[in-house]
Amino acid sequence: MTRIFQDDRGTGFGTRAIHAGEREDPLAGAIMPPVYLTSTYVQQGLGENKGYEYARGKNPTREALERTIAALEGAQHGFAFASGMGCLDSIMKLFQSGDHIVCGANVYGGTFRLFDKLLQHLGLSFSYVDTTDVQRIEDACTPRTKAILVETPTNPLMQITDLTAAAEVAHAHQALLIVDNTFATPFFQQPFSHGADIVFHSATKFLNGHSDVICGVAAVIDDDIAAKMQFIHNAAGAVAGPFDSWLVLRGMKTLHLRMPQHDRNGRAVAAQLADRLGHERVRYPGLKSHPQHSLACMQMRGMGGMVTVDVGSRELANQVLKKVRIFSLAESLGGVESLISHPASMTHASVPPERRAELGLTEGMVRLSCGVEDTNDLLEDVEQAFAGL
Ligand SMILES: *Cc1c(COP(=O)(O)O)cnc(C)c1O
C-alpha cells in the first residue's frame, strides 16, 4: 500500500502542514520530496512527456510547496515565487493599464515602493486608505477598481482590517480582495473563510521560519484566477527555485508548533512593555487596550509574536536597540530567533517621511519579532533593554 496524502479536507492543520505536499517517490520511496535540481525533463516523443517540460513551468519540489500552502490556506491552487515581492508583482500582472487598486495605507514598505515607483508608471493607479475603516475602502472605490489589497495585522502599526467587510465591499464592486497574510499565517488567520480571493505571503517570514531563504507564495480558490496566475507564473518567470522551495516546505512542517510559542512570547513581551511604558505606547492586538482587540479576537485564532513599541524618540529607540542581548537588530521577522528593528529607518525607509508621519509611524517606534526562545529569557532581555525608559 502506498501511503499518499489524498484529501486534505477535514484533517487537522498540523497533519496538513506535514503531509499535504506529499507524492509517492517511485524511485526510492523518499519520505521527503527530492530537491529536483533540473532545468528540463526528457520527453518520450513529440508531445509525449511525464507532464514536465521545462522547470520554469513546473518543478516537483516547488509543486510540493505549492500543494502545502494551498492546503493550509484552504485553497485549491498554490504558487511559489522567488520572493514575496516577486509574488505580489506577478499577482499585479492580473491587471491592466487603467485599472485601479485600493490599497491599505500601512502596507509593507516594499509593497508601497513596488506600486509607487514601478507599477504606477505602467498605468495602474492606487488609492491608499486606512482600511481599518471599511467605509474608507468603499469611498475609494471607482468604476475602474479591480482589487482591494489589505494586510492585517499591518506592519508595524498592528492595525486590523475586518476581512469579511472588506470582501463584501470588493465583491460589490466586482473587484478581488487580495490579502497579505504574512503576519498572521494560515495558522492564526484564514482569509478565504472571510471571502478573500487571493492570499499571499512573504514565505521568507513565519512560513519558512528559519531566516535562511527568500521566498513568496500565493493561494487561490477560483479556477479562472488560478489559470491566469499559472500563465503569469510561467510567462513572467519569478518562480521559486527548487532548493528554496524545499527549505520552505521543511520549515512549514513545524509551523503549527512554532506559532503558539511566537504567540506566548508576543503576549508576554507586550504585557510587560505595556506595564512598564503604558498601554498607549504598545501596539499588540492581544492587549485589551488595542483599539481593535475584539475584532482581532473574532478574526484571528492567535495574535503572534509581533509587537511594536513607541519609546518616544529615535535616540531612545537606538539606546534600546544597542542594549538588547537576545533580540538581534535586523530587518525581517518570523524566524525562530527574536529580532528587533527600527521601522522608520529600516523596513519603511522607502515610505516618505511625511507619509510616515501621516500614518502615525514615528521615529520612536521599535518593532519586536518575538522568536520561539524561552519566554523568561526574552522577558529578562526586554526588562534590561527598556530599563530606565
Ligand atoms: C517581507 C514582507 C514582504 C516582502 O516579502 P519578501 O519575501 O521580502 O520579498 C511582503 N509583505 C510583508 C508583510 C512582509 O513582511
The ligand as an SDF file (V2000), in Angstrom:
LIG
                    3D

 15 15  0  0  0  0  0  0  0  0999 V2000
    8.7470   40.8520    3.9930 C   0  0  0  0  0  0  0  0  0  0  0  0
    7.3660   41.1670    3.5820 C   0  0  0  0  0  0  0  0  0  0  0  0
    7.0210   41.2470    2.2330 C   0  0  0  0  0  0  0  0  0  0  0  0
    8.0440   41.0900    1.1260 C   0  0  0  0  0  0  0  0  0  0  0  0
    8.4960   39.7790    1.0150 O   0  0  0  0  0  0  0  0  0  0  0  0
    9.9720   39.3580    0.5300 P   0  0  0  0  0  0  0  0  0  0  0  0
    9.9830   37.8810    0.7080 O   0  0  0  0  0  0  0  0  0  0  0  0
   10.9490   40.0780    1.4010 O   0  0  0  0  0  0  0  0  0  0  0  0
   10.0900   39.7790   -0.8930 O   0  0  0  0  0  0  0  0  0  0  0  0
    5.6920   41.4970    1.9230 C   0  0  0  0  0  0  0  0  0  0  0  0
    4.7660   41.6770    2.8740 N   0  0  0  0  0  0  0  0  0  0  0  0
    5.0790   41.6190    4.1930 C   0  0  0  0  0  0  0  0  0  0  0  0
    4.0120   41.8190    5.2070 C   0  0  0  0  0  0  0  0  0  0  0  0
    6.3770   41.3670    4.5880 C   0  0  0  0  0  0  0  0  0  0  0  0
    6.6790   41.3280    5.8910 O   0  0  0  0  0  0  0  0  0  0  0  0
  1  2  1  0
  2  3  1  0
  2 14  2  0
  3  4  1  0
  3 10  2  0
  4  5  1  0
  5  6  1  0
  6  7  2  0
  6  8  1  0
  6  9  1  0
 10 11  1  0
 11 12  2  0
 12 13  1  0
 12 14  1  0
 14 15  1  0
M  END
$$$$
